[in-house]
């Protein structure tokens, strides 16, 4: 935890995210990552905001979020935005 760090320690956190189009793909991605040596940090689960997500740490210790966000969509240039019909 951050509170456990010594005064001289540096905290470097980076979470890379991947947003598949379907909820069930997330479980498969996490299984694939762990079979390649990744460590599950947070198992995929429903979120309070209506999505589904989990985290894995790769072999270098980088965190990857895999999330399904049904209320968002991506534009042609890759920007994420709320769907017009999202409630």
PDB file of N, CA, C and O in Angstrom:
ATOM      1  N   UNK A   1       0.837  -1.178   0.000  1.00  0.00           N
ATOM      2  CA  UNK A   1       0.000   0.000   0.000  1.00  0.00           C
ATOM      3  C   UNK A   1       0.879   1.237   0.000  1.00  0.00           C
ATOM      4  O   UNK A   1       2.029   1.205   0.438  1.00  0.00           O
ATOM      5  N   UNK A   2       0.322   2.314  -0.494  1.00  0.00           N
ATOM      6  CA  UNK A   2       1.078   3.563  -0.567  1.00  0.00           C
ATOM      7  C   UNK A   2       1.545   3.982   0.816  1.00  0.00           C
ATOM      8  O   UNK A   2       2.656   4.493   0.957  1.00  0.00           O
ATOM      9  N   UNK A   3       0.730   3.781   1.837  1.00  0.00           N
ATOM     10  CA  UNK A   3       1.106   4.191   3.187  1.00  0.00           C
ATOM     11  C   UNK A   3       2.281   3.382   3.726  1.00  0.00           C
ATOM     12  O   UNK A   3       2.924   3.805   4.687  1.00  0.00           O
ATOM     13  N   UNK A   4       2.576   2.221   3.126  1.00  0.00           N
ATOM     14  CA  UNK A   4       3.678   1.378   3.573  1.00  0.00           C
ATOM     15  C   UNK A   4       5.030   1.775   2.978  1.00  0.00           C
ATOM     16  O   UNK A   4       6.052   1.198   3.349  1.00  0.00           O
ATOM     17  N   UNK A   5       5.056   2.737   2.074  1.00  0.00           N
ATOM     18  CA  UNK A   5       6.298   3.126   1.421  1.00  0.00           C
ATOM     19  C   UNK A   5       7.178   3.938   2.361  1.00  0.00           C
ATOM     20  O   UNK A   5       6.685   4.728   3.166  1.00  0.00           O
ATOM     21  N   UNK A   6       8.475   3.737   2.249  1.00  0.00           N
ATOM     22  CA  UNK A   6       9.420   4.570   2.990  1.00  0.00           C
ATOM     23  C   UNK A   6       9.485   5.941   2.345  1.00  0.00           C
ATOM     24  O   UNK A   6       9.075   6.110   1.197  1.00  0.00           O
ATOM     25  N   UNK A   7       9.999   6.924   3.077  1.00  0.00           N
ATOM     26  CA  UNK A   7      10.106   8.288   2.564  1.00  0.00           C
ATOM     27  C   UNK A   7      10.837   8.348   1.227  1.00  0.00           C
ATOM     28  O   UNK A   7      10.440   9.119   0.353  1.00  0.00           O
ATOM     29  N   UNK A   8      11.885   7.562   1.044  1.00  0.00           N
ATOM     30  CA  UNK A   8      12.685   7.638  -0.168  1.00  0.00           C
ATOM     31  C   UNK A   8      12.160   6.811  -1.327  1.00  0.00           C
ATOM     32  O   UNK A   8      12.680   6.912  -2.439  1.00  0.00           O
ATOM     33  N   UNK A   9      11.134   5.991  -1.091  1.00  0.00           N
ATOM     34  CA  UNK A   9      10.594   5.154  -2.159  1.00  0.00           C
ATOM     35  C   UNK A   9       9.825   5.989  -3.176  1.00  0.00           C
ATOM     36  O   UNK A   9       9.199   6.995  -2.840  1.00  0.00           O
ATOM     37  N   UNK A  10       9.890   5.544  -4.423  1.00  0.00           N
ATOM     38  CA  UNK A  10       9.118   6.183  -5.478  1.00  0.00           C
ATOM     39  C   UNK A  10       7.965   5.257  -5.849  1.00  0.00           C
ATOM     40  O   UNK A  10       8.121   4.037  -5.885  1.00  0.00           O
ATOM     41  N   UNK A  11       6.851   5.829  -6.111  1.00  0.00           N
ATOM     42  CA  UNK A  11       5.692   5.064  -6.522  1.00  0.00           C
ATOM     43  C   UNK A  11       5.471   5.301  -8.011  1.00  0.00           C
ATOM     44  O   UNK A  11       5.167   6.417  -8.432  1.00  0.00           O
ATOM     45  N   UNK A  12       5.624   4.254  -8.798  1.00  0.00           N
ATOM     46  CA  UNK A  12       5.419   4.359 -10.232  1.00  0.00           C
ATOM     47  C   UNK A  12       4.343   3.370 -10.639  1.00  0.00           C
ATOM     48  O   UNK A  12       4.544   2.156 -10.589  1.00  0.00           O
ATOM     49  N   UNK A  13       3.213   3.898 -11.038  1.00  0.00           N
ATOM     50  CA  UNK A  13       2.105   3.056 -11.443  1.00  0.00           C
ATOM     51  C   UNK A  13       1.646   3.486 -12.828  1.00  0.00           C
ATOM     52  O   UNK A  13       1.465   4.672 -13.104  1.00  0.00           O
ATOM     53  N   UNK A  14       1.464   2.507 -13.678  1.00  0.00           N
ATOM     54  CA  UNK A  14       0.929   2.741 -15.008  1.00  0.00           C
ATOM     55  C   UNK A  14      -0.015   1.603 -15.306  1.00  0.00           C
ATOM     56  O   UNK A  14       0.372   0.437 -15.229  1.00  0.00           O
ATOM     57  N   UNK A  15      -1.237   1.922 -15.641  1.00  0.00           N
ATOM     58  CA  UNK A  15      -2.190   0.875 -16.032  1.00  0.00           C
ATOM     59  C   UNK A  15      -2.526   1.073 -17.498  1.00  0.00           C
ATOM     60  O   UNK A  15      -3.034   2.124 -17.889  1.00  0.00           O
ATOM     61  N   UNK A  16      -2.246   0.076 -18.298  1.00  0.00           N
ATOM     62  CA  UNK A  16      -2.610   0.089 -19.702  1.00  0.00           C
ATOM     63  C   UNK A  16      -3.969  -0.581 -19.824  1.00  0.00           C
ATOM     64  O   UNK A  16      -4.240  -1.567 -19.139  1.00  0.00           O
ATOM     65  N   UNK A  17      -4.811  -0.060 -20.677  1.00  0.00           N
ATOM     66  CA  UNK A  17      -6.170  -0.577 -20.766  1.00  0.00           C
ATOM     67  C   UNK A  17      -6.478  -1.157 -22.136  1.00  0.00           C
ATOM     68  O   UNK A  17      -5.971  -0.692 -23.157  1.00  0.00           O
ATOM     69  N   UNK A  18      -7.306  -2.167 -22.136  1.00  0.00           N
ATOM     70  CA  UNK A  18      -7.794  -2.801 -23.347  1.00  0.00           C
ATOM     71  C   UNK A  18      -9.299  -2.931 -23.214  1.00  0.00           C
ATOM     72  O   UNK A  18      -9.788  -3.434 -22.202  1.00  0.00           O
ATOM     73  N   UNK A  19     -10.040  -2.486 -24.217  1.00  0.00           N
ATOM     74  CA  UNK A  19     -11.495  -2.481 -24.154  1.00  0.00           C
ATOM     75  C   UNK A  19     -12.098  -3.335 -25.275  1.00  0.00           C
ATOM     76  O   UNK A  19     -12.359  -2.821 -26.362  1.00  0.00           O
ATOM     77  N   UNK A  20     -12.320  -4.618 -25.026  1.00  0.00           N
ATOM     78  CA  UNK A  20     -12.962  -5.459 -26.046  1.00  0.00           C
ATOM     79  C   UNK A  20     -14.438  -5.102 -26.182  1.00  0.00           C
ATOM     80  O   UNK A  20     -15.012  -4.436 -25.320  1.00  0.00           O
ATOM     81  N   UNK A  21     -15.035  -5.553 -27.268  1.00  0.00           N
ATOM     82  CA  UNK A  21     -16.433  -5.248 -27.536  1.00  0.00           C
ATOM     83  C   UNK A  21     -17.420  -6.139 -26.787  1.00  0.00           C
ATOM     84  O   UNK A  21     -18.610  -5.829 -26.734  1.00  0.00           O
ATOM     85  N   UNK A  22     -16.948  -7.228 -26.213  1.00  0.00           N
ATOM     86  CA  UNK A  22     -17.861  -8.160 -25.559  1.00  0.00           C
ATOM     87  C   UNK A  22     -17.357  -8.540 -24.180  1.00  0.00           C
ATOM     88  O   UNK A  22     -16.158  -8.717 -23.968  1.00  0.00           O
ATOM     89  N   UNK A  23     -18.277  -8.662 -23.258  1.00  0.00           N
ATOM     90  CA  UNK A  23     -17.960  -8.970 -21.866  1.00  0.00           C
ATOM     91  C   UNK A  23     -17.219 -10.300 -21.721  1.00  0.00           C
ATOM     92  O   UNK A  23     -16.226 -10.364 -20.997  1.00  0.00           O
ATOM     93  N   UNK A  24     -17.670 -11.348 -22.380  1.00  0.00           N
ATOM     94  CA  UNK A  24     -17.081 -12.676 -22.186  1.00  0.00           C
ATOM     95  C   UNK A  24     -15.639 -12.769 -22.675  1.00  0.00           C
ATOM     96  O   UNK A  24     -14.898 -13.649 -22.237  1.00  0.00           O
ATOM     97  N   UNK A  25     -15.236 -11.894 -23.556  1.00  0.00           N
ATOM     98  CA  UNK A  25     -13.856 -11.908 -24.051  1.00  0.00           C
ATOM     99  C   UNK A  25     -12.882 -11.572 -22.924  1.00  0.00           C
ATOM    100  O   UNK A  25     -11.740 -12.030 -22.940  1.00  0.00           O
ATOM    101  N   UNK A  26     -13.316 -10.786 -21.955  1.00  0.00           N
ATOM    102  CA  UNK A  26     -12.444 -10.362 -20.857  1.00  0.00           C
ATOM    103  C   UNK A  26     -11.914 -11.565 -20.077  1.00  0.00           C
ATOM    104  O   UNK A  26     -10.723 -11.632 -19.773  1.00  0.00           O
ATOM    105  N   UNK A  27     -12.777 -12.495 -19.758  1.00  0.00           N
ATOM    106  CA  UNK A  27     -12.353 -13.688 -19.015  1.00  0.00           C
ATOM    107  C   UNK A  27     -11.330 -14.472 -19.830  1.00  0.00           C
ATOM    108  O   UNK A  27     -10.339 -14.953 -19.280  1.00  0.00           O
ATOM    109  N   UNK A  28     -11.559 -14.603 -21.118  1.00  0.00           N
ATOM    110  CA  UNK A  28     -10.630 -15.328 -21.985  1.00  0.00           C
ATOM    111  C   UNK A  28      -9.285 -14.617 -22.100  1.00  0.00           C
ATOM    112  O   UNK A  28      -8.242 -15.270 -22.128  1.00  0.00           O
ATOM    113  N   UNK A  29      -9.297 -13.295 -22.166  1.00  0.00           N
ATOM    114  CA  UNK A  29      -8.053 -12.527 -22.239  1.00  0.00           C
ATOM    115  C   UNK A  29      -7.232 -12.729 -20.969  1.00  0.00           C
ATOM    116  O   UNK A  29      -6.018 -12.921 -21.038  1.00  0.00           O
ATOM    117  N   UNK A  30      -7.888 -12.687 -19.815  1.00  0.00           N
ATOM    118  CA  UNK A  30      -7.186 -12.885 -18.545  1.00  0.00           C
ATOM    119  C   UNK A  30      -6.627 -14.305 -18.461  1.00  0.00           C
ATOM    120  O   UNK A  30      -5.501 -14.491 -18.000  1.00  0.00           O
ATOM    121  N   UNK A  31      -7.387 -15.305 -18.894  1.00  0.00           N
ATOM    122  CA  UNK A  31      -6.889 -16.684 -18.911  1.00  0.00           C
ATOM    123  C   UNK A  31      -5.663 -16.800 -19.809  1.00  0.00           C
ATOM    124  O   UNK A  31      -4.677 -17.438 -19.441  1.00  0.00           O
ATOM    125  N   UNK A  32      -5.725 -16.189 -20.974  1.00  0.00           N
ATOM    126  CA  UNK A  32      -4.613 -16.227 -21.928  1.00  0.00           C
ATOM    127  C   UNK A  32      -3.368 -15.549 -21.331  1.00  0.00           C
ATOM    128  O   UNK A  32      -2.253 -16.059 -21.443  1.00  0.00           O
ATOM    129  N   UNK A  33      -3.585 -14.400 -20.701  1.00  0.00           N
ATOM    130  CA  UNK A  33      -2.463 -13.663 -20.106  1.00  0.00           C
ATOM    131  C   UNK A  33      -1.813 -14.468 -18.982  1.00  0.00           C
ATOM    132  O   UNK A  33      -0.587 -14.514 -18.885  1.00  0.00           O
ATOM    133  N   UNK A  34      -2.623 -15.100 -18.134  1.00  0.00           N
ATOM    134  CA  UNK A  34      -2.047 -15.872 -17.030  1.00  0.00           C
ATOM    135  C   UNK A  34      -1.332 -17.120 -17.536  1.00  0.00           C
ATOM    136  O   UNK A  34      -0.340 -17.544 -16.943  1.00  0.00           O
ATOM    137  N   UNK A  35      -1.814 -17.706 -18.610  1.00  0.00           N
ATOM    138  CA  UNK A  35      -1.112 -18.874 -19.160  1.00  0.00           C
ATOM    139  C   UNK A  35       0.225 -18.467 -19.777  1.00  0.00           C
ATOM    140  O   UNK A  35       1.103 -19.309 -19.966  1.00  0.00           O
ATOM    141  N   UNK A  36       0.382 -17.180 -20.090  1.00  0.00           N
ATOM    142  CA  UNK A  36       1.647 -16.672 -20.624  1.00  0.00           C
ATOM    143  C   UNK A  36       2.547 -16.117 -19.520  1.00  0.00           C
ATOM    144  O   UNK A  36       3.624 -15.594 -19.806  1.00  0.00           O
ATOM    145  N   UNK A  37       2.108 -16.227 -18.246  1.00  0.00           N
ATOM    146  CA  UNK A  37       2.949 -15.811 -17.135  1.00  0.00           C
ATOM    147  C   UNK A  37       2.492 -14.581 -16.385  1.00  0.00           C
ATOM    148  O   UNK A  37       3.113 -14.201 -15.392  1.00  0.00           O
ATOM    149  N   UNK A  38       1.408 -13.942 -16.839  1.00  0.00           N
ATOM    150  CA  UNK A  38       0.899 -12.769 -16.113  1.00  0.00           C
ATOM    151  C   UNK A  38       0.292 -13.199 -14.783  1.00  0.00           C
ATOM    152  O   UNK A  38      -0.096 -14.353 -14.604  1.00  0.00           O
ATOM    153  N   UNK A  39       0.219 -12.249 -13.857  1.00  0.00           N
ATOM    154  CA  UNK A  39      -0.358 -12.494 -12.527  1.00  0.00           C
ATOM    155  C   UNK A  39      -1.672 -11.730 -12.421  1.00  0.00           C
ATOM    156  O   UNK A  39      -1.734 -10.545 -12.751  1.00  0.00           O
ATOM    157  N   UNK A  40      -2.711 -12.401 -11.965  1.00  0.00           N
ATOM    158  CA  UNK A  40      -3.998 -11.732 -11.777  1.00  0.00           C
ATOM    159  C   UNK A  40      -3.899 -10.810 -10.568  1.00  0.00           C
ATOM    160  O   UNK A  40      -3.571 -11.253  -9.467  1.00  0.00           O
ATOM    161  N   UNK A  41      -4.182  -9.536 -10.775  1.00  0.00           N
ATOM    162  CA  UNK A  41      -4.177  -8.551  -9.695  1.00  0.00           C
ATOM    163  C   UNK A  41      -5.592  -8.394  -9.150  1.00  0.00           C
ATOM    164  O   UNK A  41      -5.800  -8.325  -7.938  1.00  0.00           O
ATOM    165  N   UNK A  42      -6.545  -8.339 -10.050  1.00  0.00           N
ATOM    166  CA  UNK A  42      -7.966  -8.266  -9.668  1.00  0.00           C
ATOM    167  C   UNK A  42      -8.725  -9.105 -10.684  1.00  0.00           C
ATOM    168  O   UNK A  42      -8.742  -8.788 -11.874  1.00  0.00           O
ATOM    169  N   UNK A  43      -9.343 -10.159 -10.221  1.00  0.00           N
ATOM    170  CA  UNK A  43     -10.082 -11.050 -11.110  1.00  0.00           C
ATOM    171  C   UNK A  43     -11.222 -10.294 -11.795  1.00  0.00           C
ATOM    172  O   UNK A  43     -11.813  -9.394 -11.198  1.00  0.00           O
ATOM    173  N   UNK A  44     -11.534 -10.650 -13.038  1.00  0.00           N
ATOM    174  CA  UNK A  44     -12.643  -9.990 -13.733  1.00  0.00           C
ATOM    175  C   UNK A  44     -13.936 -10.128 -12.947  1.00  0.00           C
ATOM    176  O   UNK A  44     -14.277 -11.206 -12.460  1.00  0.00           O
ATOM    177  N   UNK A  45     -14.649  -9.014 -12.833  1.00  0.00           N
ATOM    178  CA  UNK A  45     -15.895  -9.003 -12.081  1.00  0.00           C
ATOM    179  C   UNK A  45     -16.752  -7.824 -12.501  1.00  0.00           C
ATOM    180  O   UNK A  45     -16.265  -6.869 -13.106  1.00  0.00           O
ATOM    181  N   UNK A  46     -18.043  -7.902 -12.170  1.00  0.00           N
ATOM    182  CA  UNK A  46     -18.938  -6.785 -12.440  1.00  0.00           C
ATOM    183  C   UNK A  46     -18.498  -5.583 -11.623  1.00  0.00           C
ATOM    184  O   UNK A  46     -17.994  -5.728 -10.509  1.00  0.00           O
ATOM    185  N   UNK A  47     -18.692  -4.398 -12.182  1.00  0.00           N
ATOM    186  CA  UNK A  47     -18.312  -3.168 -11.496  1.00  0.00           C
ATOM    187  C   UNK A  47     -19.557  -2.406 -11.050  1.00  0.00           C
ATOM    188  O   UNK A  47     -20.658  -2.658 -11.540  1.00  0.00           O
ATOM    189  N   UNK A  48     -19.375  -1.484 -10.129  1.00  0.00           N
ATOM    190  CA  UNK A  48     -20.497  -0.698  -9.629  1.00  0.00           C
ATOM    191  C   UNK A  48     -21.070   0.230 -10.691  1.00  0.00           C
ATOM    192  O   UNK A  48     -22.216   0.664 -10.576  1.00  0.00           O
ATOM    193  N   UNK A  49     -20.284   0.543 -11.730  1.00  0.00           N
ATOM    194  CA  UNK A  49     -20.737   1.476 -12.770  1.00  0.00           C
ATOM    195  C   UNK A  49     -21.355   0.761 -13.967  1.00  0.00           C
ATOM    196  O   UNK A  49     -21.619   1.390 -14.991  1.00  0.00           O
ATOM    197  N   UNK A  50     -21.587  -0.543 -13.850  1.00  0.00           N
ATOM    198  CA  UNK A  50     -22.301  -1.259 -14.894  1.00  0.00           C
ATOM    199  C   UNK A  50     -21.428  -1.968 -15.914  1.00  0.00           C
ATOM    200  O   UNK A  50     -21.944  -2.522 -16.884  1.00  0.00           O
ATOM    201  N   UNK A  51     -20.146  -1.962 -15.721  1.00  0.00           N
ATOM    202  CA  UNK A  51     -19.237  -2.647 -16.634  1.00  0.00           C
ATOM    203  C   UNK A  51     -18.733  -3.953 -16.049  1.00  0.00           C
ATOM    204  O   UNK A  51     -19.337  -4.520 -15.138  1.00  0.00           O
ATOM    205  N   UNK A  52     -17.626  -4.415 -16.582  1.00  0.00           N
ATOM    206  CA  UNK A  52     -17.008  -5.672 -16.155  1.00  0.00           C
ATOM    207  C   UNK A  52     -15.519  -5.504 -16.403  1.00  0.00           C
ATOM    208  O   UNK A  52     -15.122  -5.197 -17.527  1.00  0.00           O
ATOM    209  N   UNK A  53     -14.677  -5.697 -15.382  1.00  0.00           N
ATOM    210  CA  UNK A  53     -13.250  -5.468 -15.598  1.00  0.00           C
ATOM    211  C   UNK A  53     -12.387  -6.286 -14.646  1.00  0.00           C
ATOM    212  O   UNK A  53     -12.854  -6.813 -13.637  1.00  0.00           O
ATOM    213  N   UNK A  54     -11.118  -6.371 -15.005  1.00  0.00           N
ATOM    214  CA  UNK A  54     -10.125  -7.045 -14.190  1.00  0.00           C
ATOM    215  C   UNK A  54      -8.747  -6.494 -14.522  1.00  0.00           C
ATOM    216  O   UNK A  54      -8.580  -5.781 -15.511  1.00  0.00           O
ATOM    217  N   UNK A  55      -7.755  -6.824 -13.692  1.00  0.00           N
ATOM    218  CA  UNK A  55      -6.381  -6.367 -13.902  1.00  0.00           C
ATOM    219  C   UNK A  55      -5.428  -7.549 -13.851  1.00  0.00           C
ATOM    220  O   UNK A  55      -5.600  -8.467 -13.048  1.00  0.00           O
ATOM    221  N   UNK A  56      -4.425  -7.518 -14.714  1.00  0.00           N
ATOM    222  CA  UNK A  56      -3.319  -8.462 -14.652  1.00  0.00           C
ATOM    223  C   UNK A  56      -2.024  -7.671 -14.661  1.00  0.00           C
ATOM    224  O   UNK A  56      -1.978  -6.548 -15.164  1.00  0.00           O
ATOM    225  N   UNK A  57      -0.970  -8.257 -14.106  1.00  0.00           N
ATOM    226  CA  UNK A  57       0.371  -7.667 -14.166  1.00  0.00           C
ATOM    227  C   UNK A  57       1.191  -8.541 -15.116  1.00  0.00           C
ATOM    228  O   UNK A  57       1.234  -9.761 -14.961  1.00  0.00           O
ATOM    229  N   UNK A  58       1.840  -7.911 -16.097  1.00  0.00           N
ATOM    230  CA  UNK A  58       2.649  -8.681 -17.038  1.00  0.00           C
ATOM    231  C   UNK A  58       3.978  -9.065 -16.402  1.00  0.00           C
ATOM    232  O   UNK A  58       4.221  -8.754 -15.236  1.00  0.00           O
ATOM    233  N   UNK A  59       4.831  -9.731 -17.150  1.00  0.00           N
ATOM    234  CA  UNK A  59       6.098 -10.229 -16.610  1.00  0.00           C
ATOM    235  C   UNK A  59       7.034  -9.121 -16.145  1.00  0.00           C
ATOM    236  O   UNK A  59       7.920  -9.358 -15.324  1.00  0.00           O
ATOM    237  N   UNK A  60       6.840  -7.904 -16.669  1.00  0.00           N
ATOM    238  CA  UNK A  60       7.642  -6.758 -16.239  1.00  0.00           C
ATOM    239  C   UNK A  60       6.991  -5.998 -15.087  1.00  0.00           C
ATOM    240  O   UNK A  60       7.535  -5.000 -14.613  1.00  0.00           O
ATOM    241  N   UNK A  61       5.829  -6.466 -14.639  1.00  0.00           N
ATOM    242  CA  UNK A  61       5.146  -5.820 -13.527  1.00  0.00           C
ATOM    243  C   UNK A  61       4.181  -4.726 -13.935  1.00  0.00           C
ATOM    244  O   UNK A  61       3.595  -4.082 -13.065  1.00  0.00           O
ATOM    245  N   UNK A  62       3.990  -4.488 -15.247  1.00  0.00           N
ATOM    246  CA  UNK A  62       3.042  -3.468 -15.693  1.00  0.00           C
ATOM    247  C   UNK A  62       1.621  -3.989 -15.535  1.00  0.00           C
ATOM    248  O   UNK A  62       1.319  -5.138 -15.858  1.00  0.00           O
ATOM    249  N   UNK A  63       0.766  -3.125 -15.036  1.00  0.00           N
ATOM    250  CA  UNK A  63      -0.639  -3.500 -14.861  1.00  0.00           C
ATOM    251  C   UNK A  63      -1.399  -3.263 -16.161  1.00  0.00           C
ATOM    252  O   UNK A  63      -1.211  -2.254 -16.840  1.00  0.00           O
ATOM    253  N   UNK A  64      -2.255  -4.218 -16.485  1.00  0.00           N
ATOM    254  CA  UNK A  64      -3.144  -4.116 -17.634  1.00  0.00           C
ATOM    255  C   UNK A  64      -4.575  -4.244 -17.144  1.00  0.00           C
ATOM    256  O   UNK A  64      -4.922  -5.202 -16.453  1.00  0.00           O
ATOM    257  N   UNK A  65      -5.395  -3.281 -17.504  1.00  0.00           N
ATOM    258  CA  UNK A  65      -6.824  -3.375 -17.213  1.00  0.00           C
ATOM    259  C   UNK A  65      -7.504  -3.914 -18.470  1.00  0.00           C
ATOM    260  O   UNK A  65      -7.240  -3.451 -19.579  1.00  0.00           O
ATOM    261  N   UNK A  66      -8.367  -4.880 -18.284  1.00  0.00           N
ATOM    262  CA  UNK A  66      -9.210  -5.388 -19.366  1.00  0.00           C
ATOM    263  C   UNK A  66     -10.631  -5.087 -18.937  1.00  0.00           C
ATOM    264  O   UNK A  66     -11.100  -5.606 -17.925  1.00  0.00           O
ATOM    265  N   UNK A  67     -11.322  -4.248 -19.702  1.00  0.00           N
ATOM    266  CA  UNK A  67     -12.632  -3.777 -19.253  1.00  0.00           C
ATOM    267  C   UNK A  67     -13.649  -3.749 -20.382  1.00  0.00           C
ATOM    268  O   UNK A  67     -13.327  -3.437 -21.529  1.00  0.00           O
ATOM    269  N   UNK A  68     -14.870  -4.079 -20.034  1.00  0.00           N
ATOM    270  CA  UNK A  68     -16.006  -3.932 -20.932  1.00  0.00           C
ATOM    271  C   UNK A  68     -16.831  -2.788 -20.385  1.00  0.00           C
ATOM    272  O   UNK A  68     -17.280  -2.821 -19.239  1.00  0.00           O
ATOM    273  N   UNK A  69     -17.025  -1.793 -21.201  1.00  0.00           N
ATOM    274  CA  UNK A  69     -17.762  -0.594 -20.782  1.00  0.00           C
ATOM    275  C   UNK A  69     -18.911  -0.382 -21.760  1.00  0.00           C
ATOM    276  O   UNK A  69     -18.736   0.272 -22.788  1.00  0.00           O
ATOM    277  N   UNK A  70     -20.088  -0.931 -21.447  1.00  0.00           N
ATOM    278  CA  UNK A  70     -21.191  -0.885 -22.398  1.00  0.00           C
ATOM    279  C   UNK A  70     -21.722   0.514 -22.677  1.00  0.00           C
ATOM    280  O   UNK A  70     -22.431   0.718 -23.662  1.00  0.00           O
ATOM    281  N   UNK A  71     -21.390   1.482 -21.824  1.00  0.00           N
ATOM    282  CA  UNK A  71     -21.918   2.830 -22.018  1.00  0.00           C
ATOM    283  C   UNK A  71     -21.004   3.711 -22.878  1.00  0.00           C
ATOM    284  O   UNK A  71     -21.323   4.870 -23.146  1.00  0.00           O
ATOM    285  N   UNK A  72     -19.860   3.149 -23.311  1.00  0.00           N
ATOM    286  CA  UNK A  72     -18.928   3.902 -24.141  1.00  0.00           C
ATOM    287  C   UNK A  72     -18.828   3.297 -25.530  1.00  0.00           C
ATOM    288  O   UNK A  72     -19.120   2.119 -25.737  1.00  0.00           O
ATOM    289  N   UNK A  73     -18.417   4.111 -26.459  1.00  0.00           N
ATOM    290  CA  UNK A  73     -18.100   3.659 -27.798  1.00  0.00           C
ATOM    291  C   UNK A  73     -16.859   4.417 -28.260  1.00  0.00           C
ATOM    292  O   UNK A  73     -16.477   5.425 -27.665  1.00  0.00           O
ATOM    293  N   UNK A  74     -16.244   3.930 -29.311  1.00  0.00           N
ATOM    294  CA  UNK A  74     -15.060   4.578 -29.854  1.00  0.00           C
ATOM    295  C   UNK A  74     -15.385   5.229 -31.189  1.00  0.00           C
ATOM    296  O   UNK A  74     -16.114   4.663 -32.005  1.00  0.00           O
ATOM    297  N   UNK A  75     -14.843   6.416 -31.406  1.00  0.00           N
ATOM    298  CA  UNK A  75     -15.020   7.107 -32.679  1.00  0.00           C
ATOM    299  C   UNK A  75     -14.050   6.521 -33.700  1.00  0.00           C
ATOM    300  O   UNK A  75     -13.217   5.681 -33.361  1.00  0.00           O
ATOM    301  N   UNK A  76     -14.160   6.964 -34.940  1.00  0.00           N
ATOM    302  CA  UNK A  76     -13.284   6.464 -35.999  1.00  0.00           C
ATOM    303  C   UNK A  76     -11.809   6.728 -35.709  1.00  0.00           C
ATOM    304  O   UNK A  76     -10.949   5.952 -36.124  1.00  0.00           O
ATOM    305  N   UNK A  77     -11.509   7.821 -34.996  1.00  0.00           N
ATOM    306  CA  UNK A  77     -10.100   8.133 -34.699  1.00  0.00           C
ATOM    307  C   UNK A  77      -9.644   7.590 -33.345  1.00  0.00           C
ATOM    308  O   UNK A  77      -8.545   7.909 -32.890  1.00  0.00           O
ATOM    309  N   UNK A  78     -10.481   6.767 -32.693  1.00  0.00           N
ATOM    310  CA  UNK A  78     -10.070   6.099 -31.469  1.00  0.00           C
ATOM    311  C   UNK A  78     -10.431   6.798 -30.177  1.00  0.00           C
ATOM    312  O   UNK A  78     -10.081   6.307 -29.104  1.00  0.00           O
ATOM    313  N   UNK A  79     -11.121   7.928 -30.240  1.00  0.00           N
ATOM    314  CA  UNK A  79     -11.557   8.610 -29.017  1.00  0.00           C
ATOM    315  C   UNK A  79     -12.705   7.832 -28.383  1.00  0.00           C
ATOM    316  O   UNK A  79     -13.569   7.305 -29.084  1.00  0.00           O
ATOM    317  N   UNK A  80     -12.708   7.763 -27.057  1.00  0.00           N
ATOM    318  CA  UNK A  80     -13.780   7.088 -26.345  1.00  0.00           C
ATOM    319  C   UNK A  80     -14.806   8.135 -25.934  1.00  0.00           C
ATOM    320  O   UNK A  80     -14.448   9.205 -25.442  1.00  0.00           O
ATOM    321  N   UNK A  81     -16.079   7.823 -26.138  1.00  0.00           N
ATOM    322  CA  UNK A  81     -17.148   8.752 -25.752  1.00  0.00           C
ATOM    323  C   UNK A  81     -18.354   7.968 -25.263  1.00  0.00           C
ATOM    324  O   UNK A  81     -18.483   6.773 -25.528  1.00  0.00           O
ATOM    325  N   UNK A  82     -19.251   8.668 -24.532  1.00  0.00           N
ATOM    326  CA  UNK A  82     -20.490   8.045 -24.105  1.00  0.00           C
ATOM    327  C   UNK A  82     -21.356   7.753 -25.323  1.00  0.00           C
ATOM    328  O   UNK A  82     -21.433   8.559 -26.250  1.00  0.00           O
ATOM    329  N   UNK A  83     -22.003   6.601 -25.311  1.00  0.00           N
ATOM    330  CA  UNK A  83     -22.973   6.301 -26.366  1.00  0.00           C
ATOM    331  C   UNK A  83     -24.147   7.245 -26.202  1.00  0.00           C
ATOM    332  O   UNK A  83     -24.516   7.599 -25.082  1.00  0.00           O
ATOM    333  N   UNK A  84     -24.724   7.645 -27.300  1.00  0.00           N
ATOM    334  CA  UNK A  84     -25.864   8.566 -27.230  1.00  0.00           C
ATOM    335  C   UNK A  84     -27.053   7.948 -26.537  1.00  0.00           C
ATOM    336  O   UNK A  84     -27.848   8.660 -25.923  1.00  0.00           O
ATOM    337  N   UNK A  85     -27.197   6.618 -26.619  1.00  0.00           N
ATOM    338  CA  UNK A  85     -28.353   5.966 -25.990  1.00  0.00           C
ATOM    339  C   UNK A  85     -27.997   5.370 -24.621  1.00  0.00           C
ATOM    340  O   UNK A  85     -28.781   4.605 -24.060  1.00  0.00           O
ATOM    341  N   UNK A  86     -26.819   5.717 -24.082  1.00  0.00           N
ATOM    342  CA  UNK A  86     -26.417   5.199 -22.765  1.00  0.00           C
ATOM    343  C   UNK A  86     -27.280   5.808 -21.683  1.00  0.00           C
ATOM    344  O   UNK A  86     -27.617   6.991 -21.728  1.00  0.00           O
ATOM    345  N   UNK A  87     -27.635   4.981 -20.706  1.00  0.00           N
ATOM    346  CA  UNK A  87     -28.437   5.501 -19.601  1.00  0.00           C
ATOM    347  C   UNK A  87     -27.713   5.372 -18.304  1.00  0.00           C
ATOM    348  O   UNK A  87     -28.240   5.760 -17.262  1.00  0.00           O
TER     349      UNK A  87
END
